[in-house]
């Protein structure tokens, strides 16, 4: 299980919205002066919030440990990149038997099928709140 510390921002039913407590990349400047931290602040001026399952009924302000199965990151990456590419190519090849316009339509149809498949599969890789506390520590 891959674990990361986060803080609960708000709760909506069984879903908690959390902000990840990401450490600086090298720790030398605390993320204040190097080029990578400046670039990250330009892309994300506010820390993003993530929806996670909340089986422990964490409340806003709680420090929690969020976990995701180890293999799910690799499966999610392969699903997000390889499956749409393969379905795009398959649709284009099948449609290409009837001409260029059908090849384009087949490719678009393949991408649409991939999008539907990914949307249905998303819940299988959803992160979950494991416990209160910090990653590496347990609060009784």
Long-range contacts (C-beta under 8 A, 24 or more apart in sequence): 1-67, 1-68, 1-69, 1-70, 1-130, 2-67, 2-68, 2-69, 2-70, 2-73, 3-65, 3-66, 3-67, 3-130, 3-135, 3-136, 4-65, 4-66, 4-67, 4-135, 5-63, 5-64, 5-65, 5-66, 5-134, 5-135, 6-50, 6-52, 6-63, 6-64, 6-65, 6-66, 7-61, 7-62, 7-63, 7-64, 8-54, 8-58, 8-59, 8-60, 8-61, 8-62, 8-64, 8-129, 9-49, 9-60, 10-60, 11-54, 11-58, 11-59, 11-60, 14-53, 14-54, 14-55, 15-51, 15-52, 15-53, 15-54, 16-51, 16-52, 16-53, 16-54, 16-58, 16-64, 16-129, 17-49, 17-50, 17-51, 17-52, 18-49, 18-50, 18-52, 18-64, 18-66, 18-129, 19-47, 19-48, 19-49, 19-50, 20-47, 20-48, 20-50, 20-66, 21-63, 50-127, 52-126, 52-127, 52-128, 52-129, 53-126, 53-127, 53-128, 53-129, 54-129, 55-128, 55-129, 56-129, 56-130, 56-131, 56-132, 58-129, 58-132, 62-132, 63-132, 63-133, 63-134, 64-129, 64-130, 64-131, 64-132, 64-133, 65-129, 65-130, 65-131, 65-132, 65-133, 65-134, 65-135, 66-127, 66-128, 66-129, 66-130, 67-127, 67-128, 67-129, 67-130, 68-125, 68-126, 68-127, 68-128, 69-125, 72-124, 72-125, 73-125, 75-125, 76-125, 79-118, 79-121, 80-118, 83-114, 83-117, 83-118, 84-110, 84-111, 84-114, 84-115, 84-118, 87-111, 87-113, 87-114, 88-114
